[in-house]
Amino acid sequence: MKKLAIASALLTTMALTGTAAHAYQAEVGGSFAYTDPDRGSSGEAYGLNGTYYFNPVQTRNAPLAEAAYLDRASNVNAQVSYDDVGASEYTKYGIGGEYFVPNSDFYVSANVGRTEAELKTSLGKFSNDTTTYGAEVGYFFAPGLLVAAGLKGYDNDIHDGTDPTLRAKYVTTLSNGKDINLEAGAAFGDLDEYRIAGDYYIDKTLSIGADYYDNDLAEESEFGIKARKFINPQLSVEGRVGFGEIYNNDYNKFGVAAKYRF
């Protein structure tokens, strides 16, 4: 009986340790992108981001990339980026949060950001700062299926506007046992933009995907293909190639990123 009790205690300890090893409460990441246009100067972008979850995220048997979403992990997040495009520079800051209402299928989110632009033109150099903001209310109509509606706006010295938004995200398992993620979103009005994306999980650690973005206000559209791999449950690397057009100028974009969970 004593040996049985000791064995049971060891098994229990191992199980708890295994579960804790795959839980995380924060994630930090960095990114780099290079843009090569047909005309004009090339550009480089550097970014840092971080997310803190109010409770430890349990990965369970889900794709590692979707663990926080499927665990309905409420969080706060922040990001900063610097873009150097020709003679112009853009510094962007943003903070946000997501809250999954406990014991319900409701969801709310909000974000605010600021872009500080230093622009050089034939008429000289000038700056233009823009504040952006957004808020959503959503509902899970089925496990893994979130539909959210809200508002998205911007304000600077030249223009301002607020437009309604609608988006959906669905993570599910196919009949062959593989997981997929499908996303779609749109803003209507002055922004008049939409985005679609999808990921196919070859296994719980590796995904390939594609996305498309279009914004009439900025006269920009871009199609991208991407892949993400978790080297271990904490560390992931990803890459993306984009093919776009802005103001009738075609460009190619190459990006890499890494994230670490703890």
Secondary structure, 3 states (H helix, E strand, C coil): CHHHHHHHHHHHHHHHHHHHHCEEEEEEEEEEEEEEECCCCCEEEEEEEEEEEEEEEECCCCCHHHHHHHCCCCEEEEEEEEEEECCEEEEEEEEEEEEECCCCCEEEEEEEEEEEEEEEECCEEEEEEEEEEEEEEEEEEECCEEEEEEEEEEECCCCEEEEEEEEEEEEEECCCCCEEEEEEEEECCCCCEEEEEEEEEEECCEEEEEEEEEECCCCEEEEEEEEEEECCCCEEEEEEEEEEEECCEEEEEEEEEEEEEC
